[in-house]
């Protein structure tokens, strides 16, 4: 609606001023209706919509502040311009706090109606902007919800596809007799599991931008330990500080942790009965993932353990994370520490 077609309701108990205001505003191109008190104004407002209401403070039966509050309570209430006396700044402040869009000092000088027209134009412009913003916000909310549903469905389908891949790998493993090939297939299942669990989390939650490691890593590594359980007594303990990371980063860190835990569970205790400890510590801008055991250790000059793919993956994921990887090992155990910059990877902040 253009300002020239706007409907104005002018409320004042001064008969002469009402008529004069109606004349000036009509000449300016507005549709104008007048009321001599608050109750009459509310009857008109409930009967038809208005674009701006002008309210005087001093009126019988219902004063301006009471009228203002009643007008603001009407669904889809229009902006209100409040008229006050020249020495009534306290009342003007009270009106603005009660919801008035503007106020004017009422007087009989020649500039009163030009000021009133300017105030009406300002209110109409602000109201048009507010309505446009509300419409844009509503449209944006629909798009956001649609995107949320699409992302959720996508994560659901990815998780289902990965579950099918796991099942196929498991079936293939059962058909293979070669222990080396079977081990490779089991490890492939574990890596698929690490990816699938992130997508299951994203499907189950509305936050698609970050994954809480304190939920993801313990579940992932506990499931991994169960799959690798040889019944020989290895134990896994996991302590993870609260931290949220983007899904891609969480997957890389999960895969890396899974490789380190797999190595420790398989090789640290040849005779069984040992503990593997996983700790993730957040210290301001530094994140440290520590995987340690009290096992036999290993030597770079010793016999190869496995195919070496796990070691290559660990290095690749460390590079992708921009992390520093360090290893200490000896006859009393092995400790692998991965350290990376928190500020560069953090998506949603460290949980309180």
PENORVEN-V962693 format. One record per run of one state. SS is the DSSP state (helix for helix, strand for strand, loop for the rest). FROM is the first residue (numbers start at 0). LEN is the number of residues. If there is no record, write none. Layout:
ss->SS from->FROM len->LEN
ss->SS from->FROM len->LEN
//
This chain:
ss->loop from->0 len->2
ss->helix from->2 len->3
ss->loop from->5 len->1
ss->strand from->6 len->5
ss->loop from->11 len->3
ss->helix from->14 len->13
ss->loop from->27 len->3
ss->strand from->30 len->5
ss->loop from->35 len->2
ss->helix from->37 len->10
ss->loop from->47 len->4
ss->strand from->51 len->5
ss->loop from->56 len->7
ss->helix from->63 len->10
ss->loop from->73 len->5
ss->strand from->78 len->6
ss->loop from->84 len->4
ss->helix from->88 len->10
ss->loop from->98 len->3
ss->strand from->101 len->4
ss->loop from->105 len->6
ss->helix from->111 len->64
ss->loop from->175 len->3
ss->helix from->178 len->26
ss->loop from->204 len->6
ss->strand from->210 len->2
ss->helix from->212 len->16
ss->loop from->228 len->6
ss->strand from->234 len->6
ss->loop from->240 len->3
ss->strand from->243 len->2
ss->loop from->245 len->1
ss->helix from->246 len->21
ss->loop from->267 len->7
ss->strand from->274 len->9
ss->loop from->283 len->2
ss->strand from->285 len->8
ss->loop from->293 len->15
ss->helix from->308 len->13
ss->loop from->321 len->2
ss->strand from->323 len->7
ss->loop from->330 len->2
ss->strand from->332 len->9
ss->helix from->341 len->4
ss->strand from->345 len->1
ss->loop from->346 len->6
//
